[in-house]
Amino acid sequence: MNTCDWPLLGPLQWTSYVNKQVRVKAGKDEEHRGWLLTVDPVSASLVLVDFGLPGKASVQVVMGHAVEEVQVLQEADQETTERLQTSFLPPTPRRLDPEVLTTTRVRVRSWLEKNRIPVEEEGAELRVAGVLTITAPYGPDDCCSSNQIILDRIQRLIQNQPDALETEPEPTGSPKD
């Protein structure tokens, strides 16, 4: 294909290259290879993925205006297509034991109250000072509030919460007779 052709092809033609291993010539003596994940519809830039090492993927963006030629090297098999489609999805949340969630919710509430933070339970959520909500699994990233100052302080407080296994230190010294 000609230098100017790639950006002019448009999204319908670009999709015919998606999930295929391609060689892209761009600029002077510049060549890129990888699996075409997607094409940006505005800039015609190509997103190439290379699965070099097991469990790893490298991503490279080739700017659309620089593309001189795109050549299909190989069609993706079912496994490669699935890998391309799922490589950049967030991990699926694991199902947590309801007993663990209850224990964690009680620990977080107790910790906040110990630090003189007004907190109440609303179903499975914790409501802090009427302006912040903490949902399961009750970690710093599970806090939601439009008040950034309170959000930051509560997240920091939860992050600095002592582990559940820690107990109050035993007093040292000899027992009184």
C-alpha positions as a Python dict, from the first residue, in 0.01 Angstrom:
ca = {
    (1, 'M'): (0, 0, 0),
    (2, 'N'): (111, 356, -71),
    (3, 'T'): (243, 602, 191),
    (4, 'C'): (-74, 810, 200),
    (5, 'D'): (-314, 516, 177),
    (6, 'W'): (-313, 392, 539),
    (7, 'P'): (-477, 698, 701),
    (8, 'L'): (-728, 715, 414),
    (9, 'L'): (-842, 353, 444),
    (10, 'G'): (-1066, 423, 740),
    (11, 'P'): (-1194, 211, 1029),
    (12, 'L'): (-1378, -49, 822),
    (13, 'Q'): (-1062, -147, 633),
    (14, 'W'): (-838, -118, 940),
    (15, 'T'): (-1046, -377, 1126),
    (16, 'S'): (-951, -634, 862),
    (17, 'Y'): (-591, -609, 993),
    (18, 'V'): (-683, -642, 1363),
    (19, 'N'): (-574, -968, 1537),
    (20, 'K'): (-318, -1035, 1267),
    (21, 'Q'): (59, -1037, 1288),
    (22, 'V'): (182, -751, 1072),
    (23, 'R'): (500, -587, 953),
    (24, 'V'): (476, -209, 941),
    (25, 'K'): (718, 6, 748),
    (26, 'A'): (733, 360, 883),
    (27, 'G'): (976, 635, 805),
    (28, 'K'): (1325, 573, 667),
    (29, 'D'): (1437, 213, 718),
    (30, 'E'): (1206, 172, 1017),
    (31, 'E'): (1019, -154, 1053),
    (32, 'H'): (791, -281, 1330),
    (33, 'R'): (640, -626, 1382),
    (34, 'G'): (367, -743, 1613),
    (35, 'W'): (6, -843, 1652),
    (36, 'L'): (-226, -556, 1559),
    (37, 'L'): (-446, -498, 1863),
    (38, 'T'): (-629, -188, 1740),
    (39, 'V'): (-607, 123, 1524),
    (40, 'D'): (-685, 468, 1661),
    (41, 'P'): (-973, 601, 1446),
    (42, 'V'): (-859, 963, 1474),
    (43, 'S'): (-484, 939, 1411),
    (44, 'A'): (-472, 603, 1223),
    (45, 'S'): (-200, 497, 1469),
    (46, 'L'): (-146, 124, 1509),
    (47, 'V'): (-113, -50, 1845),
    (48, 'L'): (114, -353, 1811),
    (49, 'V'): (155, -621, 2078),
    (50, 'D'): (446, -862, 2103),
    (51, 'F'): (421, -1165, 2329),
    (52, 'G'): (795, -1216, 2371),
    (53, 'L'): (813, -1387, 2709),
    (54, 'P'): (546, -1609, 2864),
    (55, 'G'): (306, -1400, 3072),
    (56, 'K'): (453, -1075, 2935),
    (57, 'A'): (347, -845, 2654),
    (58, 'S'): (513, -539, 2509),
    (59, 'V'): (311, -269, 2340),
    (60, 'Q'): (427, -35, 2067),
    (61, 'V'): (238, 248, 1897),
    (62, 'V'): (322, 335, 1538),
    (63, 'M'): (194, 679, 1445),
    (64, 'G'): (-51, 666, 1154),
    (65, 'H'): (103, 952, 959),
    (66, 'A'): (437, 768, 945),
    (67, 'V'): (298, 438, 811),
    (68, 'E'): (424, 360, 463),
    (69, 'E'): (323, -3, 435),
    (70, 'V'): (133, -266, 635),
    (71, 'Q'): (184, -629, 543),
    (72, 'V'): (-5, -919, 704),
    (73, 'L'): (237, -1193, 807),
    (74, 'Q'): (7, -1434, 986),
    (75, 'E'): (-355, -1483, 1090),
    (76, 'A'): (-414, -1524, 1463),
    (77, 'D'): (-526, -1861, 1592),
    (78, 'Q'): (-803, -1881, 1854),
    (79, 'E'): (-557, -1877, 2146),
    (80, 'T'): (-372, -1568, 2019),
    (81, 'T'): (-699, -1384, 1950),
    (82, 'E'): (-821, -1454, 2304),
    (83, 'R'): (-485, -1349, 2446),
    (84, 'L'): (-498, -1020, 2254),
    (85, 'Q'): (-853, -951, 2370),
    (86, 'T'): (-789, -1030, 2736),
    (87, 'S'): (-431, -908, 2791),
    (88, 'F'): (-531, -556, 2883),
    (89, 'L'): (-850, -620, 3078),
    (90, 'P'): (-844, -560, 3452),
    (91, 'P'): (-806, -880, 3653),
    (92, 'T'): (-1132, -1043, 3750),
    (93, 'P'): (-1208, -980, 4114),
    (94, 'R'): (-1177, -1288, 4328),
    (95, 'R'): (-1472, -1394, 4537),
    (96, 'L'): (-1406, -1318, 4901),
    (97, 'D'): (-1537, -1521, 5191),
    (98, 'P'): (-1834, -1341, 5356),
    (99, 'E'): (-1689, -1413, 5701),
    (100, 'V'): (-1357, -1252, 5604),
    (101, 'L'): (-1542, -949, 5467),
    (102, 'T'): (-1744, -914, 5788),
    (103, 'T'): (-1429, -942, 6001),
    (104, 'T'): (-1249, -687, 5785),
    (105, 'R'): (-1544, -446, 5793),
    (106, 'V'): (-1557, -468, 6175),
    (107, 'R'): (-1178, -416, 6198),
    (108, 'V'): (-1186, -109, 5970),
    (109, 'R'): (-1484, 40, 6157),
    (110, 'S'): (-1313, -20, 6491),
    (111, 'W'): (-988, 134, 6365),
    (112, 'L'): (-1167, 444, 6239),
    (113, 'E'): (-1360, 482, 6564),
    (114, 'K'): (-1037, 437, 6761),
    (115, 'N'): (-905, 733, 6561),
    (116, 'R'): (-1218, 934, 6650),
    (117, 'I'): (-1366, 918, 6299),
    (118, 'P'): (-1749, 904, 6293),
    (119, 'V'): (-1846, 588, 6105),
    (120, 'E'): (-2165, 388, 6070),
    (121, 'E'): (-2264, 74, 5882),
    (122, 'E'): (-2515, 97, 5599),
    (123, 'G'): (-2573, -261, 5493),
    (124, 'A'): (-2237, -397, 5375),
    (125, 'E'): (-2089, -46, 5338),
    (126, 'L'): (-1922, 182, 5588),
    (127, 'R'): (-2026, 547, 5581),
    (128, 'V'): (-1768, 790, 5719),
    (129, 'A'): (-1881, 1132, 5843),
    (130, 'G'): (-2168, 1120, 5594),
    (131, 'V'): (-1933, 1208, 5306),
    (132, 'L'): (-1730, 895, 5232),
    (133, 'T'): (-1827, 536, 5154),
    (134, 'I'): (-1610, 227, 5196),
    (135, 'T'): (-1719, -86, 5011),
    (136, 'A'): (-1592, -445, 5028),
    (137, 'P'): (-1317, -555, 5060),
    (138, 'Y'): (-1264, -239, 5270),
    (139, 'G'): (-915, -135, 5158),
    (140, 'P'): (-782, 212, 5072),
    (141, 'D'): (-886, 172, 4706),
    (142, 'D'): (-1243, 90, 4811),
    (143, 'C'): (-1308, 441, 4945),
    (144, 'C'): (-1526, 682, 4750),
    (145, 'S'): (-1586, 1050, 4822),
    (146, 'S'): (-1615, 1378, 4635),
    (147, 'N'): (-1416, 1545, 4916),
    (148, 'Q'): (-1053, 1482, 4818),
    (149, 'I'): (-909, 1589, 5153),
    (150, 'I'): (-1124, 1346, 5352),
    (151, 'L'): (-1068, 1074, 5091),
    (152, 'D'): (-688, 1108, 5118),
    (153, 'R'): (-693, 1110, 5500),
    (154, 'I'): (-919, 805, 5534),
    (155, 'Q'): (-724, 611, 5269),
    (156, 'R'): (-399, 688, 5453),
    (157, 'L'): (-556, 588, 5784),
    (158, 'I'): (-678, 254, 5644),
    (159, 'Q'): (-340, 194, 5481),
    (160, 'N'): (-167, 248, 5817),
    (161, 'Q'): (-406, 21, 6004),
    (162, 'P'): (-222, -243, 6207),
    (163, 'D'): (-250, -601, 6085),
    (164, 'A'): (-528, -814, 6230),
    (165, 'L'): (-275, -1055, 6378),
    (166, 'E'): (-105, -786, 6584),
    (167, 'T'): (-215, -769, 6945),
    (168, 'E'): (-152, -525, 7222),
    (169, 'P'): (202, -572, 7357),
    (170, 'E'): (224, -762, 7683),
    (171, 'P'): (350, -550, 7973),
    (172, 'T'): (706, -628, 8064),
    (173, 'G'): (845, -657, 8412),
    (174, 'S'): (802, -895, 8702),
    (175, 'P'): (455, -992, 8819),
    (176, 'K'): (345, -851, 9155),
    (177, 'D'): (340, -1104, 9437),
}
